[in-house]
Amino acid sequence: MPGPIQSLSRAAAIMRLLAGGERRLGLSEVATALGLAKGTAHGILRTLQQEGFVEQDPESGKYQLGAELLRLGQSYLDVHELRARALVWADDLARAAGETVYLGVLHQRGVLIVHHVFRPDDTRQVLEVGSMQPLHSTALGKVLLAYDPVARGELGEEPLESYTSRTLTGLADIDTEAALTRERGWADAVEETWEGVASIGALIQDRRRNPVGAVCISGPVERVCEDGFVRPSLVASVRSAARAISRDLGAGRF
């Protein structure tokens, strides 16, 4: 098994050192404390600073932890709170709908699956926690695009991938779909990423009413849809679960 990467281990040691002190540390102090050459310590600190993990006081030249670590830490806490609050409701939704349930959050240009409840039957299924789904062609992604301006910015201006003949790849079409999602309060994706698969998603908000994720059901088109449209009863179930999770996160009634 490959050993640890030395530069990453040293960067981690520097951040732990800065986290453990009550004051800023200078280059010499960092180098001495960790037994590093000053040039090595300076190179690592400069890289951490460029990435936002370390900040340098312009007057003293000393270093402290940067705001990017706080942002990442808050994201970690938010995701774990989201999962904890959603467990019961996601299980209930899977039982009520008889379909797979996913909980997803925005991650770069896609949706990161942070919780997955298997379809309640005896078929073979694979846990998909940690996998990524597209933003523009899934119900989870469409919900985030509709309510989170950061998600919309992640699409950029590059051509979007077409997975099936039904995938929306034009930004104008995607914006129109986002407006429809906001108007009705839910999103669907019917064979837009995977042939034969349909999904229905709704928004999850936190106590500040910020979009923090989305929940969806996913299953075969013939079960999720009827006469070419997603089943209203399943839409109601997904929206109810999203509201319940949001209330548990402090969003109140909406």
Residue, then its C-alpha position, 0 to 999 in steps of 0.5 A: m500500500p502506498g505511503p502518505i504523501q509527504s507534502l500533504s502530511r506537512a500541510a496538515a501538520i501546519m494547519r493543526l499547529l495553527a489551529g492549536g495556538e491562540r496567536r498567529l505564528g511566524l514562518s520561523e516559528v512554524a518551521t522550528a515547531l515542525g522541524l522543517a526548513k524555512g524554505t519548505a515551510h514557506g512554500i507550503l504556507r504560500t500554497l495554503q494561503q493561495e487556496g484560502f486555508v491560511e491567511q497572513d497578517p499584512e502588518s506582522g507577516k504572521y500566519q493564521l487559519g483561513a476562512e476556507l477551512l471554516r466554510l468547509g467545516q460548516s459544509y461538513l456539519d450542514v451535510h451531517e445535520l441534513r442526513a441526521r434530520a432526513l433519516v426517518w422521513a426518507d425511510d417513510l418516503a421510500r415505504a410510501a412510494g415503494e421507490t428508491v429515495y435519494l438525498g443530494v447536495l450541491h457539489q461543484r458541477g453536480v449533485l452529491i448523493v449523501h443519503h440513499v434509501f433502497r427501494p423496499d423490495d427484494t431486488r439487488q441494489v447498490l448503495e450510491v452514497g458518495s456518487m454524483q448525479p448531473l445538475h441539468s438532467t436529474a430531479l435533484g439537480k433541477v431543484l437545486l438549479a431552480y433555487d440555488p444561484v450558486a448551482r446555476g453558476e456552476l453550469g458555466e457556459e460550456p455545452l452540457e452533456s446529453y445522456t438521452s434524447r430527452t436531455l435538456t442541454g441548452l441554457a435557455d431551456i434549463d432556465t425555463e425549466a427552473a422557472l417552472t420548478r419554482e412555480r410549482g414547487w417540485a421538479d421531475a426528470v423523465e428519462e433525461t439521464w437514464e433510459g426507463v428511469a423517472s424521478i421527482g424532487a423537492l427542495i430542502q431548506d434550513r432555518r434561514r430558508n436557504p436551499v441546503g439540498a433536495v430529496c427525490i424518489s426514483g424508479p421505473v417510468e411505468r411506476v413513477c408515471e401515468d399517461g406520460f406524466v408523473r403521478p400526483s400522489l408521488v409528487a405530494s409524497v416527495r413534497s411532504a417529505a421535503r417540508a418535514i425535513s425542512r421543518d426539522l432543520g428549523a425552516g418552519r412551515f412553507 
